[in-house]
Amino acid sequence: MPAVSFEFFPPKSLQGSFRLWDCVSTLAPLKPEWVSVTYGAGGTTRELTRDAVAALGQEFGLNVAGHLTCVDASREETLDVARGFRAAGVTDIVALRGDPPKGADGFTPHPDGFQNSVELVEALAADGFNVRVGCYPDIHPEAAGPDADLDWLKRKIDAGASEAVSQFFFEAETFLRFRDRAVKAGIEATLVPGILPIEDWTKASKFARACGATIPEALEAAFERALRDDRADLLAIAQATELCDMLVEEGCDHLHFYTLNRPELTRDVCAALGLVPEASLSRVA
């Protein structure tokens, strides 16, 4: 059976807090290798991320990785967030350049901040953190090309990252071809496929277009039919399960799920893969 990990995002309201707690309660019995908490665009959830990371580790005993970005913060401010993670017992960080603030034309480094994700990885690794980074089976929208994309990934690994978690994709071949190209480029670190169980096809396809992920015509047509027939959830489970099965057959021993704080589809896909909850969740005393 593959290892699994889950991504959550920090709550912005009381209702969001309940949703996060329900999500964690549902998925924690699957014994994830680790879980992560995202960082809003432009660093907008910096404090919320820190608080959620601390709570998940302390209340549920999970191995938590906090997201950290280069956006809209000085080096000292960014490293202060990292120190806050460490004070909460968290030594794993997902280091990303980060999306620019809403309305900005593109990423502009803070004058006193990290200029890119490579600099951020290097500083965190030097400070003893276990650092994971992102990678892109479909070319990053801002990359000059596939070779440039791989060059950035190699620079991040060489700077001290232990592994890379991919952006989501819809076909196994997309990730497998990317993995082969990474090996040829001399990248030896583990590449973990990122899986998005499709809760809402309209939103998922919009996000895919924004981040450059290829949308298969057959999949788009299938979801359009499923939405008319009110069976989109069944299609989502089948699509994600088949995707995961193919990846596992090709040697992927770790799957990372983007839960969007809605655990049901992720739970059902894991069940279809044969992952059984070990026990009911109990909080750390």
C-alpha positions as CSV (number, residue, x, y, z in Angstrom):
1,M,0.0,0.0,0.0
2,P,1.3,3.5,-0.7
3,A,2.0,6.0,2.0
4,V,-0.3,9.0,2.0
5,S,-0.1,12.6,3.0
6,F,-2.8,15.3,3.0
7,E,-2.9,19.1,2.4
8,F,-5.2,21.3,4.4
9,F,-5.7,25.0,4.4
10,P,-6.1,27.2,7.6
11,P,-9.6,28.3,8.7
12,K,-10.6,31.9,8.3
13,S,-13.8,31.7,10.4
14,L,-15.4,29.6,13.1
15,Q,-17.2,27.6,10.5
16,G,-14.0,27.0,8.7
17,S,-12.4,25.8,12.0
18,F,-15.1,23.2,12.4
19,R,-14.6,22.1,8.8
20,L,-10.9,21.7,9.3
21,W,-11.4,19.7,12.5
22,D,-13.9,17.4,10.8
23,C,-11.5,16.9,7.9
24,V,-8.6,16.0,10.1
25,S,-10.8,13.7,12.2
26,T,-11.9,11.9,9.1
27,L,-8.5,11.5,7.5
28,A,-6.1,11.1,10.5
29,P,-7.1,7.5,11.1
30,L,-5.5,6.7,7.7
31,K,-2.2,7.4,9.4
32,P,-0.7,9.9,7.0
33,E,3.0,10.1,6.8
34,W,2.6,13.8,7.2
35,V,0.1,16.6,6.6
36,S,0.6,20.2,5.4
37,V,-1.1,23.5,6.0
38,T,-1.1,26.0,3.1
39,Y,-0.1,29.7,3.1
40,G,-2.6,32.1,1.4
41,A,-1.7,34.1,-1.7
42,G,0.5,37.0,-0.8
43,G,1.1,35.5,2.7
44,T,-2.4,36.5,3.7
45,T,-2.9,33.6,6.1
46,R,0.6,33.7,7.7
47,E,-0.6,33.7,11.3
48,L,-3.5,31.4,10.6
49,T,-1.2,28.9,9.1
50,R,1.2,29.1,12.1
51,D,-1.7,28.5,14.5
52,A,-3.2,25.7,12.5
53,V,0.2,24.0,12.2
54,A,0.7,24.2,15.9
55,A,-2.8,22.9,16.7
56,L,-2.7,19.9,14.4
57,G,0.6,18.8,15.8
58,Q,-0.2,19.4,19.4
59,E,-3.9,18.2,19.5
60,F,-3.7,15.3,17.0
61,G,-0.1,14.2,17.1
62,L,0.3,14.5,13.4
63,N,3.6,15.1,11.6
64,V,2.8,18.6,10.3
65,A,4.6,20.6,7.6
66,G,3.9,24.3,7.4
67,H,3.9,26.1,4.1
68,L,6.2,29.1,3.8
69,T,6.6,31.5,0.9
70,C,8.8,34.4,-0.2
71,V,5.9,36.8,-0.9
72,D,5.5,40.2,0.7
73,A,7.8,39.6,3.7
74,S,11.4,40.3,4.6
75,R,13.9,37.5,5.2
76,E,13.7,38.2,8.9
77,E,9.9,38.1,8.9
78,T,9.9,34.9,6.9
79,L,12.4,33.2,9.2
80,D,10.5,34.4,12.2
81,V,7.5,32.3,10.9
82,A,9.8,29.3,10.6
83,R,11.1,29.9,14.1
84,G,7.4,29.9,15.2
85,F,6.9,26.6,13.6
86,R,9.9,25.2,15.4
87,A,8.7,26.5,18.7
88,A,5.5,24.5,18.1
89,G,7.6,21.4,17.5
90,V,7.4,21.5,13.8
91,T,10.6,20.9,11.8
92,D,9.1,20.2,8.3
93,I,8.4,23.0,5.9
94,V,7.0,23.1,2.4
95,A,8.9,26.0,0.8
96,L,7.4,27.8,-2.2
97,R,8.0,31.0,-4.0
98,G,4.3,31.7,-3.6
99,D,1.6,33.4,-5.7
100,P,1.6,37.2,-5.9
101,P,-1.0,39.2,-4.0
102,K,-4.4,39.4,-5.6
103,G,-4.4,42.1,-8.3
104,A,-0.6,42.0,-8.8
105,D,0.8,41.5,-12.3
106,G,3.4,39.0,-11.2
107,F,5.8,38.1,-8.4
108,T,8.0,40.9,-7.2
109,P,10.5,40.1,-4.5
110,H,10.3,42.0,-1.2
111,P,13.3,44.4,-1.2
112,D,14.6,42.8,2.0
113,G,13.2,39.3,1.3
114,F,14.1,36.1,-0.5
115,Q,14.4,36.6,-4.2
116,N,13.2,33.1,-5.1
117,S,12.4,29.7,-3.6
118,V,16.0,28.5,-4.0
119,E,17.2,31.1,-1.5
120,L,14.4,30.2,0.8
121,V,15.2,26.5,0.7
122,E,18.9,27.2,1.3
123,A,18.2,29.3,4.4
124,L,15.7,26.8,5.9
125,A,17.9,23.8,5.2
126,A,20.9,25.5,6.8
127,D,18.7,26.1,9.8
128,G,18.0,22.4,10.2
129,F,14.5,22.2,8.7
130,N,13.4,19.2,6.5
131,V,12.3,21.1,3.4
132,R,9.9,19.9,0.7
133,V,9.3,21.9,-2.5
134,G,6.8,22.0,-5.4
135,C,7.3,20.6,-8.9
136,Y,5.2,20.8,-12.0
137,P,4.5,17.8,-14.3
138,D,2.9,20.3,-16.6
139,I,5.2,23.3,-17.3
140,H,4.8,26.1,-14.8
141,P,3.0,29.0,-16.5
142,E,5.9,31.3,-15.9
143,A,8.6,28.9,-16.9
144,A,10.6,29.6,-20.1
145,G,10.1,25.9,-21.0
146,P,10.4,22.3,-19.7
147,D,14.1,22.4,-19.4
148,A,14.0,25.7,-17.4
149,D,11.3,24.1,-15.1
150,L,13.6,21.1,-14.4
151,D,16.6,23.4,-13.8
152,W,14.7,25.3,-11.1
153,L,13.7,22.0,-9.5
154,K,17.3,20.8,-9.5
155,R,18.5,24.0,-8.0
156,K,15.9,23.6,-5.2
157,I,17.0,20.1,-4.5
158,D,20.7,21.0,-4.6
159,A,19.9,23.9,-2.1
160,G,18.8,21.3,0.4
161,A,15.2,20.2,-0.3
162,S,14.6,16.5,0.6
163,E,11.7,15.8,-1.9
164,A,9.3,17.5,-4.2
165,V,5.5,17.3,-4.2
166,S,3.8,17.9,-7.6
167,Q,1.1,20.2,-8.7
168,F,-2.0,18.1,-9.5
169,F,-2.5,16.6,-12.9
170,F,-5.2,14.5,-14.6
171,E,-3.3,11.7,-16.4
172,A,-0.7,9.4,-14.9
173,E,1.4,9.7,-18.0
174,T,1.9,13.4,-17.4
175,F,3.6,12.7,-14.1
176,L,5.5,9.6,-15.3
177,R,7.0,11.4,-18.3
178,F,8.0,14.2,-15.9
179,R,9.6,11.8,-13.5
180,D,11.6,10.3,-16.4
181,R,12.8,13.7,-17.5
182,A,13.8,14.6,-13.9
183,V,15.9,11.5,-13.6
184,K,17.7,12.3,-16.9
185,A,18.3,15.8,-15.6
186,G,20.2,14.3,-12.6
187,I,17.4,14.9,-10.0
188,E,17.6,12.0,-7.5
189,A,15.2,13.2,-4.8
190,T,11.8,11.6,-4.5
191,L,9.0,13.2,-6.5
192,V,5.6,12.7,-4.9
193,P,2.5,12.9,-7.1
194,G,-0.1,15.4,-6.0
195,I,-3.7,14.1,-6.3
196,L,-6.8,16.3,-6.5
197,P,-10.1,14.4,-6.0
198,I,-12.4,16.6,-8.0
199,E,-15.0,18.0,-5.7
200,D,-16.2,20.7,-8.1
201,W,-15.3,20.2,-11.8
202,T,-16.0,23.9,-12.7
203,K,-13.6,25.1,-10.0
204,A,-11.0,22.4,-10.7
205,S,-10.9,23.0,-14.4
206,K,-10.6,26.8,-13.8
207,F,-7.8,26.3,-11.4
208,A,-6.1,23.8,-13.8
209,R,-6.2,26.4,-16.6
210,A,-4.7,29.0,-14.3
211,C,-1.8,26.8,-13.3
212,G,-1.1,25.3,-16.7
213,A,-2.4,21.8,-16.0
214,T,-3.5,20.0,-19.1
215,I,-7.2,19.1,-19.2
216,P,-8.0,16.0,-21.3
217,E,-10.9,16.5,-23.6
218,A,-12.4,13.1,-22.7
219,L,-12.3,13.9,-19.0
220,E,-14.0,17.3,-19.5
221,A,-16.8,15.7,-21.6
222,A,-17.2,12.9,-19.0
223,F,-17.7,15.5,-16.2
224,E,-20.2,17.4,-18.3
225,R,-22.2,14.3,-18.7
226,A,-21.9,13.3,-15.1
227,L,-23.0,16.7,-13.9
228,R,-26.2,16.4,-16.0
229,D,-26.8,12.9,-14.6
230,D,-26.0,13.9,-10.9
231,R,-23.2,11.4,-10.6
232,A,-20.1,13.7,-10.6
233,D,-18.9,12.3,-7.2
234,L,-18.9,8.7,-8.5
235,L,-16.9,9.8,-11.6
236,A,-14.5,11.8,-9.3
237,I,-13.8,8.7,-7.1
238,A,-13.4,6.5,-10.2
239,Q,-11.1,9.0,-11.9
240,A,-8.8,9.6,-8.9
241,T,-8.7,5.9,-8.0
242,E,-7.7,4.9,-11.5
243,L,-5.1,7.6,-11.6
244,C,-3.6,6.5,-8.2
245,D,-3.7,2.8,-9.2
246,M,-1.6,3.5,-12.3
247,L,0.9,5.6,-10.4
248,V,1.3,2.9,-7.7
249,E,1.8,0.3,-10.5
250,E,4.6,2.4,-11.9
251,G,6.4,2.6,-8.6
252,C,5.0,5.6,-6.8
253,D,4.9,4.6,-3.1
254,H,3.6,7.9,-1.8
255,L,0.5,9.9,-2.8
256,H,-0.2,13.4,-1.6
257,F,-3.9,14.5,-1.6
258,Y,-5.1,18.1,-1.9
259,T,-8.2,17.8,0.3
260,L,-9.5,21.4,0.1
261,N,-10.7,20.7,3.6
262,R,-13.4,18.4,2.2
263,P,-12.4,14.9,3.2
264,E,-15.1,12.6,1.8
265,L,-13.7,12.1,-1.7
266,T,-10.2,11.7,-0.4
267,R,-11.4,9.2,2.2
268,D,-13.3,7.2,-0.5
269,V,-10.4,7.1,-2.9
270,C,-8.1,5.9,-0.1
271,A,-10.7,3.2,0.7
272,A,-10.8,2.1,-2.9
273,L,-7.0,1.8,-2.9
274,G,-7.3,-0.5,0.1
275,L,-6.2,1.9,2.8
276,V,-8.1,1.1,6.0
277,P,-8.4,3.4,9.0
278,E,-6.3,1.9,11.8
279,A,-8.4,3.3,14.7
280,S,-10.8,6.0,15.6
281,L,-9.0,9.3,16.1
282,S,-8.2,10.3,19.6
283,R,-6.6,13.6,20.5
284,V,-3.2,13.7,22.2
285,A,-3.7,13.9,25.9
